[in-house]
């Protein structure tokens, strides 16, 4: 059931429908622009829209915006049908949409240039950096040592490892290690090859980081493996072909790499690594080429969600079953799609749910989404960043109090250093009465 808007939210939505800016709304209501942004984030999530334009349409359709001379919203004639929009309502709708579109056009020039942006780099600022607000169940933690995106991010034990990626100074080889229990960062041994557009996955007690996009603008095939116990790196067998911008997951003691960019195009390949043989092989390809998707392993299967194909963000979610590889039966099946396309998202499993965080390659997003594996259903949940938030890192850490999802860095107008924690599962211990 859709959550009702508060009186303040309705008041802000009515002003949005007139095409005024956040600053103008703040002045009229005597609140801060930041508070306006928080209200808009909540409004968008509640009514299931992504933009001011869509919110305006919903407001008019539901009668939340008064239109002089128009029939009451939702009025039904004797035939049981809703009457067509009056000319007054139609004129207001056109004017409101024009204002909202004009506002979007001038306030977010980066979105108009998205097709011209370098898909493999976020170093050039393209707007105002995101300012995460206070959002239900999200809390700010110690930020990354520097703004960063397109890195490998993984949890091992009670720590989160942020490996390589892109900073404002360029492609980096740094390794930063986060201790959630202490809310502190410390430095690990540098990765031998500085790369961006990578992912990381754990097999045993080691972290694997395949391929990437190096400082010279080349897509590489090197596979480097980090051992936290000794704080050291070693090399594994390289990829059969260079890859970056892929999705990566581990299952059954093997690595599975999905899609990505090969230096000239997006591909649908599936690459499988067997650490016992130190060898790669090809699996059954994805349904379509893509990069910047996300993958997560659950109950022996791997979910691959979202992605970017060079033109469009994808909302698709597919499940890969490694046990069916080579059996003659397709290891792929399609499950419910997300409500909106997400390129450059993060994906993590907590219990029987997937949490998809971020995205927004071509357009703004108002919320994240969680997937109920058993019910095959996606549901929205709040986002601390309103708009585009891509190429971030997402990892989950479990302790005696529950499970927390951490969303780190990424890009939203500029590279970010944020570290936002979402309490996905909270355990409550009741005292014994016996």
C-alpha positions in Angstrom: 0.0 0.0 0.0 1.3 3.4 -1.0 2.3 5.6 2.0 0.3 8.8 2.2 1.9 12.2 1.8 2.1 14.5 4.8 0.6 18.0 4.7 4.1 19.5 4.4 4.9 17.1 1.5 1.7 18.0 -0.3 2.5 21.7 0.2 6.0 21.2 -1.4 4.6 19.1 -4.2 2.1 21.8 -5.1 4.9 24.3 -5.3 7.0 21.9 -7.4 4.1 21.7 -9.9 4.4 25.4 -10.5 8.0 25.0 -11.6 9.7 26.9 -8.8 13.2 25.9 -7.6 14.2 24.3 -4.3 15.6 27.7 -3.1 12.4 29.4 -3.9 10.4 26.8 -2.1 12.7 27.1 0.9 12.2 30.9 1.0 8.4 30.6 0.7 8.2 28.0 3.5 11.0 29.4 5.6 12.9 26.2 5.7 16.4 25.3 4.4 17.1 24.1 0.8 18.5 20.9 2.3 15.2 20.2 4.1 13.4 20.7 0.7 15.7 18.1 -0.9 14.9 15.6 1.9 11.1 16.2 1.5 11.4 15.7 -2.3 13.3 12.5 -1.8 10.6 11.2 0.4 7.8 12.4 -1.9 9.4 10.7 -5.0 9.8 7.4 -3.1 6.2 7.5 -1.8 4.5 8.1 -5.1 7.0 6.1 -7.2 8.4 8.7 -9.5 11.9 9.8 -10.5 11.6 13.4 -11.5 9.8 16.7 -10.9 8.0 16.2 -14.2 6.6 12.9 -13.2 5.7 14.2 -9.8 3.8 17.1 -11.4 1.8 14.7 -13.6 0.9 12.5 -10.6 -0.1 15.6 -8.6 -2.5 16.8 -11.3 -3.9 13.3 -12.0 -4.7 12.9 -8.3 -6.2 16.3 -7.8 -3.6 17.5 -5.4 -3.1 20.6 -7.6 -6.1 22.8 -7.9 -6.9 23.8 -11.5 -9.5 26.6 -11.9 -12.6 25.6 -13.8 -11.6 21.9 -13.8 -13.9 19.1 -12.6 -12.9 17.6 -9.2 -10.2 15.0 -9.5 -11.5 11.5 -9.7 -15.1 12.5 -10.5 -16.9 9.7 -12.3 -19.8 10.2 -14.7 -22.9 8.1 -14.8 -21.3 5.6 -17.2 -18.8 4.8 -14.5 -15.9 6.3 -16.4 -13.6 9.1 -15.5 -14.3 12.2 -17.6 -11.6 13.5 -19.9 -9.4 16.3 -18.7 -11.1 19.7 -19.2 -9.3 22.3 -21.3 -8.4 24.2 -18.2 -6.8 21.2 -16.7 -5.1 20.3 -20.0 -3.7 23.8 -20.2 -2.4 23.8 -16.7 -0.8 20.3 -17.2 1.0 21.6 -20.3 2.2 24.7 -18.5 3.3 22.8 -15.5 5.1 20.2 -17.5 6.8 22.9 -19.5 8.0 24.6 -16.3 9.3 21.3 -14.8 11.0 20.3 -18.0 12.6 23.8 -18.3 13.8 23.5 -14.7 15.3 20.0 -15.3 17.0 21.3 -18.5 18.7 24.2 -16.9 19.4 22.8 -13.4 20.9 19.5 -14.6 23.0 20.2 -17.7 25.0 17.0 -17.1 22.0 14.8 -17.9 21.8 16.4 -21.4 25.4 15.5 -22.1 25.3 12.0 -20.7 25.7 10.5 -24.2 28.9 12.4 -24.7 30.5 11.5 -21.4 33.3 9.1 -21.2 31.7 5.9 -20.0 35.0 4.8 -18.4 35.8 7.9 -16.3 34.0 10.1 -13.8 36.9 12.5 -13.1 35.4 15.5 -14.8 32.7 17.2 -12.5 29.4 17.5 -14.3 27.2 19.2 -11.7 26.8 19.9 -8.0 28.1 17.1 -5.8 25.4 15.2 -3.9 24.7 16.3 -0.4 23.3 13.2 1.4 20.5 14.1 3.8 19.2 12.4 6.9 17.1 9.5 5.6 15.3 6.8 7.6 17.6 3.9 8.6 20.6 5.5 6.9 23.5 7.0 8.9 26.7 8.7 7.9 29.9 7.0 8.9 33.6 7.9 8.6 34.1 9.0 4.9 36.6 7.4 2.5 40.1 9.0 2.8 39.4 10.6 -0.6 36.6 10.9 -3.1 36.6 7.8 -5.2 34.5 5.6 -7.6 34.8 2.7 -10.0 36.7 0.6 -7.4 36.5 -3.0 -6.1 34.6 -3.2 -2.8 34.1 -6.3 -0.7 33.5 -7.4 2.9 35.7 -10.1 4.4 35.3 -11.0 8.0 34.3 -7.8 9.8 36.1 -5.4 7.4 35.4 -3.7 4.1 38.1 -3.4 1.5 38.1 -0.6 -1.1 40.6 -1.5 -3.8 41.9 0.7 -6.7 39.5 2.8 -8.7 39.4 6.4 -9.8 40.1 9.6 -7.7 40.1 13.2 -8.8 43.9 12.8 -9.3 43.4 9.8 -11.6 43.5 6.0 -11.5 44.8 4.7 -8.2 46.4 1.6 -6.8 45.5 2.3 -3.2 43.8 -0.1 -0.8 41.7 1.3 2.1 40.3 -0.9 4.8 37.3 0.1 6.9 36.7 -1.2 10.4 32.9 -0.8 11.0 33.2 -1.6 14.7 35.6 1.3 15.2 34.3 3.5 12.4 37.9 4.0 11.2 40.0 3.5 8.1 43.6 2.3 7.6 45.8 1.6 4.6 46.6 -1.7 3.0 49.4 -2.8 0.6 49.0 -1.1 -2.7 47.7 -3.1 -5.7 50.5 -3.9 -8.2 48.5 -2.5 -11.1 46.5 0.7 -10.8 43.1 0.2 -12.4 39.5 1.5 -12.4 36.2 0.0 -13.5 36.8 -3.1 -11.5 35.0 -5.3 -9.0 36.2 -7.6 -6.2 35.1 -11.0 -4.9 36.2 -13.4 -2.1 37.3 -17.0 -2.4 38.4 -18.5 0.8 40.4 -15.9 2.6 41.6 -14.0 -0.5 40.2 -11.1 -2.5 40.3 -11.4 -6.3 40.4 -8.3 -8.6 40.3 -9.1 -12.3 41.1 -6.9 -15.3 40.3 -3.2 -15.2 41.1 0.1 -17.0 44.6 1.3 -16.4 46.3 4.7 -16.2 47.2 4.6 -19.9 43.6 4.1 -21.0 44.0 0.4 -21.8 41.7 -2.4 -20.8 43.9 -5.1 -19.1 43.6 -8.9 -18.5 45.7 -9.1 -15.3 44.2 -10.8 -12.3 45.6 -9.8 -8.9 44.8 -11.4 -5.6 45.0 -9.8 -2.2 45.7 -11.7 1.1 44.5 -9.6 4.0 46.2 -12.0 6.5 49.7 -11.1 5.2 48.7 -7.7 3.6 50.2 -8.9 0.3 49.4 -9.3 -3.4 50.0 -12.1 -5.9 49.1 -12.7 -9.5 46.7 -15.3 -10.8 46.1 -16.6 -14.3 45.0 -13.6 -16.5 41.6 -13.3 -18.1 41.2 -14.9 -21.5 40.6 -11.4 -22.9 40.8 -7.9 -21.4 37.8 -6.7 -19.5 36.6 -3.8 -17.3 33.2 -2.5 -16.2 32.0 -6.1 -15.6 29.9 -7.7 -12.8 31.6 -10.2 -10.5 30.5 -12.8 -8.0 31.9 -15.9 -6.3 29.9 -19.1 -5.8 31.0 -22.7 -5.0 34.6 -21.7 -4.7 34.8 -20.2 -8.2 34.7 -16.7 -9.7 32.0 -15.7 -12.3 32.6 -12.6 -14.4 29.6 -11.2 -16.4 29.8 -8.9 -19.4 31.8 -5.7 -19.4 33.8 -3.6 -21.8 36.6 -5.3 -23.9 38.2 -2.1 -25.2 35.9 -1.6 -28.2 32.4 -2.8 -27.2 30.2 -4.2 -24.5 30.1 -8.0 -24.4 27.8 -10.7 -23.1 30.5 -13.2 -22.2 30.6 -15.1 -19.0 34.1 -16.0 -17.7 34.6 -18.7 -15.0 37.7 -19.0 -12.9 38.7 -22.3 -11.1 41.3 -21.5 -8.4 42.4 -25.1 -8.1 43.3 -25.2 -11.8 44.3 -21.5 -11.9 42.4 -21.4 -15.2 39.6 -19.5 -16.9 36.9 -20.9 -19.1 33.8 -19.5 -20.9 30.3 -20.1 -19.8 26.8 -19.5 -21.3 26.6 -15.8 -22.3 24.2 -13.2 -20.9 21.0 -12.5 -22.8 22.4 -9.2 -24.2 25.8 -7.3 -24.0 26.2 -4.9 -21.1 28.6 -3.4 -18.7 28.3 -1.8 -15.3 25.8 -4.4 -14.0 26.0 -5.9 -10.5 26.1 -9.5 -9.4 25.5 -11.3 -6.0 25.4 -14.9 -5.0 22.5 -16.5 -3.2 21.9 -20.1 -2.4 24.3 -21.4 -5.1 22.8 -19.1 -7.8 24.0 -15.7 -9.0 21.7 -12.8 -9.6 22.8 -10.3 -12.2 20.9 -7.0 -12.1 20.8 -3.8 -14.2 23.7 -2.5 -16.3 24.4 -0.1 -19.2 24.7 -1.0 -22.9 26.1 2.3 -24.1 22.7 3.8 -24.7 20.3 2.6 -22.1 20.3 1.6 -18.5 18.7 -1.8 -17.9 16.2 -2.8 -15.3 16.5 -6.6 -16.0 17.4 -9.1 -13.4 18.6 -12.6 -14.4 19.6 -15.6 -12.4 22.5 -17.8 -13.3 22.8 -21.4 -12.0 26.4 -22.7 -12.2 25.2 -26.2 -11.7 23.4 -26.2 -15.1 26.5 -25.0 -17.0 27.3 -27.7 -19.6 24.2 -29.8 -18.8 22.3 -29.0 -22.0 19.8 -26.9 -20.1 20.2 -23.1 -20.0 21.7 -21.9 -16.7 19.8 -18.6 -17.2 16.3 -17.5 -16.3 14.7 -14.1 -16.0 13.0 -12.9 -12.8 11.1 -9.8 -12.0 12.7 -6.6 -13.3 13.5 -3.6 -11.2 11.1 -0.7 -11.4 13.7 1.4 -13.3 17.0 1.0 -15.1 20.1 1.1 -13.0 23.6 1.3 -14.5 26.6 1.4 -12.2 24.7 0.1 -9.2 25.8 -2.0 -6.2 24.1 -5.2 -5.3 24.4 -7.2 -2.0 22.5 -10.1 -0.4 21.1 -9.9 3.2 19.1 -12.9 4.3 16.7 -13.7 1.5 16.8 -10.2 0.0 18.9 -8.4 -2.6 19.6 -4.8 -2.0 20.2 -2.7 -5.2 21.8 0.6 -4.3 22.4 3.5 -6.7 22.5 3.7 -10.5 21.3 6.5 -12.6 23.5 6.7 -15.7 21.2 8.7 -17.9 18.7 10.0 -15.4 17.9 10.7 -11.8 16.7 8.1 -9.3 14.7 8.8 -6.2 15.1 5.5 -4.3 16.9 2.2 -4.1 15.2 -1.2 -4.4 15.2 -4.5 -2.5 14.3 -7.8 -4.0 12.4 -10.6 -2.2 13.9 -13.7 -3.6 11.1 -16.0 -2.4 8.3 -13.6 -3.6 10.0 -12.5 -6.8 9.2 -8.9 -6.0 11.1 -5.6 -6.0 10.2 -2.9 -3.5 11.6 0.7 -3.1 13.6 1.7 0.0 15.1 5.2 0.7 18.3 6.5 -0.8 20.6 9.0 1.0 21.5 10.4 -2.4 18.8 11.9 -4.6 19.6 11.9 -8.4 22.4 10.0 -10.1 24.6 7.8 -7.9 26.7 5.5 -10.0 29.9 3.4 -9.8 29.8 3.2 -6.0 30.8 0.3 -3.7 28.3 -1.7 -1.7 29.1 -4.3 1.0 27.3 -5.8 4.0 28.7 -6.7 7.4 26.9 -8.8 10.0 27.4 -8.7 13.8 25.5 -9.6 16.9 23.1 -6.7 16.5 22.2 -7.4 12.9 23.3 -6.7 9.3 24.3 -3.3 7.9 24.7 -2.4 4.3 27.5 0.1 3.5 27.3 2.3 0.4 30.6 4.0 -0.3 31.9 6.7 -2.7 30.7 6.7 -6.4 29.7 9.7 -8.5 26.8 12.1 -8.3 27.8 15.3 -10.1 31.3 14.7 -8.8 33.3 11.9 -7.2 32.1 11.3 -3.6 33.8 10.2 -0.4 30.6 9.3 1.5 30.2 6.2 3.6 26.5 5.6 4.3 25.3 2.8 6.5 21.8 1.2 6.1 20.5 -1.0 8.9 19.0 -3.8 6.9 18.4 -6.3 9.7 18.2 -5.4 13.4 18.2 -8.0 16.1 16.3 -7.3 19.3 17.1 -9.4 22.4 14.3 -9.7 24.9 15.2 -10.5 28.5 14.2 -13.9 29.8 11.1 -13.9 32.0 11.8 -17.3 33.4 
